[in-house]
Amino acid sequence: MQRTLIVLLLAFLISSPFTQRASSQPERSVDQQRASTPLEQAAKSKLLFFRLPALDSVEGPQKLEFRVRVDGLPYLVEQISISPDEARLSPTIELLSKEPAQLKRLYRLAKKGAHQVEVTVMLNGQIAKEFSFDELLSYNRDLKQDLSFRPIPVESRVLVLGLAQDKRERSAIELQTATCEQECDIQYSACAEAYCGSPTVFCSPCLEERSLCLEACPPPPPPNSCPSTTCSSANQLIGASWYGTQCLTNVFQQKRLFDLYLLHYKRTTTCRTVDPCAGTDTTSTSYSYFDRWCDQDTGIPCHSSFGSAFTCF
């Protein structure tokens, strides 16, 4: 009788839906496991980067420009100065790092081929690389997984030349009420029209003059006791590099093969300053980059553990 009960119990377990589902799942390989790893999570980031090529010699600050054209017409130019020490390391530079609205607009313009978006990277006045928007996306997919992916924060200046800024909006700025930065933009338009025939073109002599003009602008006034400032920060995964597998112990004290990743993040800090004394309410944004090591369980058993795993998410 006891043997009969055991046989019936085994028959029930073998035929149960739970057992059938478990036995029907094939053991996933390491490659299959990687399909849902941080590499895929990082690919969702829409931030765009460019890695400076290795330079034979570096003398003085390196002048980098991102020149964007839409349907063949100048759209915007971003100017960046990179110190000699940083330039020697072939750093990775973010496009429009402080202009998320402009970057979002680029994606919107390029969506479904509605407009032809092209990006030319200039280094010290020479063309370093030219991309269509699709080529830039493909370049970034590879770059964000490269072991050399190390973005650095930089200061940049962006000049919008077309599409995003209506001519009436530009002409509505009165010189008497313009800020120092707006005055530099107005002077650029006049210079470009005089030297290059149009205020909405990439006019190199005038871009240089605009940089000097912006450098001469007075710094913001020092803070006083009246304003109050509140800040908030957000981290965004922008890239991930895979460094192979190793045997580690998970939280359940099981020895498993883990994929080792170096995750790359961008931290954006937004601060709002309210000054009742002056009647102003301003917002400023800064950013930085940082890395974090982590391990992701492949589900494959192993024997000799090298330590405990640090989960990725």
Residue pairs with C-beta under 8 A, 6 or more apart in sequence:
13 19
27 299
27 300
28 298
28 299
30 245
30 257
30 259
30 298
30 300
33 259
33 296
33 298
33 299
33 300
34 242
34 259
37 240
37 242
37 259
37 261
37 296
37 312
38 237
38 240
38 261
38 263
38 294
38 296
38 312
38 313
39 145
39 240
39 242
39 261
41 237
41 240
41 313
42 144
42 145
42 237
42 238
42 239
42 240
42 263
42 264
43 141
43 144
44 237
45 144
45 236
45 237
45 238
45 239
46 103
46 107
47 94
47 95
47 103
47 236
47 238
47 266
48 94
48 95
48 96
48 103
48 136
48 137
48 140
49 92
49 93
49 94
49 95
49 140
49 143
49 144
49 149
49 151
49 238
50 66
50 92
50 93
50 95
50 121
50 129
50 139
51 90
51 91
51 92
51 93
51 143
51 148
51 149
52 62
52 64
52 82
52 87
52 90
52 91
52 92
52 93
52 123
52 128
53 90
53 123
53 128
54 90
55 62
55 87
55 88
55 90
58 84
58 87
58 88
59 84
60 84
61 81
61 82
61 83
61 84
61 87
62 81
62 82
62 83
62 84
62 87
62 123
62 124
63 79
63 80
63 81
63 82
63 122
63 123
63 124
63 125
64 79
64 80
64 81
64 82
64 93
64 121
64 122
64 123
65 77
65 78
65 79
65 80
65 121
65 122
65 123
65 207
66 77
66 78
66 80
66 95
66 96
66 119
66 120
66 121
66 122
67 74
67 77
67 119
67 120
67 121
67 122
67 202
68 74
68 75
68 76
68 77
68 78
68 106
68 117
68 118
68 119
68 120
69 75
69 116
69 117
69 118
69 119
69 120
70 109
70 115
70 116
70 117
70 118
70 162
70 163
71 115
71 116
72 116
72 118
73 162
73 163
73 200
74 161
74 162
74 200
74 201
74 202
75 117
75 160
75 161
75 162
75 163
75 164
76 102
76 158
76 159
76 160
76 161
76 162
76 164
77 158
77 159
77 161
77 202
77 207
78 95
78 96
78 99
78 156
78 157
78 158
78 159
79 156
79 157
79 158
79 159
79 207
79 211
80 93
80 154
80 155
80 156
80 157
81 154
81 155
82 91
82 93
82 154
86 152
89 150
90 148
91 150
91 151
91 152
92 143
92 148
92 149
92 150
92 151
92 152
93 151
93 152
93 154
94 151
94 154
94 266
95 103
95 119
96 102
96 103
96 106
96 158
97 153
97 154
97 156
97 287
98 156
98 158
98 285
98 287
99 158
102 158
102 160
102 164
105 164
106 117
106 133
109 115
109 117
109 163
110 117
110 133
110 134
116 132
116 133
117 132
117 133
118 130
118 131
118 132
118 133
119 130
119 131
119 133
119 136
120 127
120 129
120 130
120 131
121 127
121 128
121 129
121 130
121 131
122 128
125 204
131 139
143 149
143 239
144 238
144 239
144 240
144 264
145 239
145 240
145 241
145 242
146 241
147 241
147 243
147 262
149 239
149 241
149 264
150 264
150 289
151 238
151 264
151 266
151 289
152 289
153 287
153 288
153 289
157 210
157 211
157 214
159 185
159 188
159 207
159 210
161 199
161 200
161 201
161 202
162 200
170 185
170 186
170 189
173 182
173 186
175 183
175 186
178 186
180 214
180 217
180 218
181 214
181 217
183 213
184 210
184 213
184 214
184 217
185 210
187 209
187 210
187 213
188 199
188 203
188 206
188 207
188 209
188 210
188 213
189 199
189 200
190 199
191 203
191 205
191 206
191 209
191 210
192 198
192 199
192 200
192 201
192 203
192 206
193 199
195 203
195 205
195 206
196 203
196 206
223 229
223 273
224 277
226 275
226 276
226 277
226 278
227 273
227 274
227 275
227 277
227 278
228 273
228 274
229 271
229 272
229 273
229 274
230 271
230 272
231 269
231 270
231 271
231 272
232 269
232 270
233 267
233 268
233 269
233 270
234 267
234 268
235 265
235 266
235 267
236 265
236 266
236 267
236 268
237 263
237 264
237 265
238 264
238 265
238 266
238 289
239 263
239 264
240 261
240 262
240 263
240 264
241 261
241 262
241 264
242 259
242 260
242 261
243 260
243 261
243 262
244 259
244 260
245 257
245 258
245 259
245 260
245 298
246 257
246 258
246 260
246 295
246 306
247 255
247 256
247 257
247 258
247 302
247 303
247 304
247 305
247 306
248 255
248 256
248 258
248 295
248 305
248 306
248 307
248 308
248 309
249 255
249 256
249 305
249 307
249 308
249 309
250 256
250 258
250 297
250 309
251 309
251 311
254 301
255 301
255 302
255 303
255 304
255 305
256 297
256 298
256 299
256 300
256 301
256 302
256 309
257 298
257 300
257 301
257 302
258 295
258 296
258 297
258 298
258 309
259 295
259 296
259 298
260 293
260 294
260 295
261 293
261 294
261 295
261 296
261 312
262 291
262 292
262 293
263 291
263 292
263 293
263 294
263 312
264 289
264 291
265 289
265 290
265 291
265 292
266 287
266 288
266 289
267 287
267 288
267 289
267 290
268 285
268 286
268 287
269 285
269 286
269 287
269 288
270 283
270 284
270 285
271 283
271 284
271 285
271 286
272 281
272 282
272 283
273 280
273 281
273 282
273 283
273 284
274 280
274 281
275 281
275 282
293 310
294 310
294 311
294 312
294 313
295 309
295 310
295 311
295 312
296 311
296 312
297 309
297 311
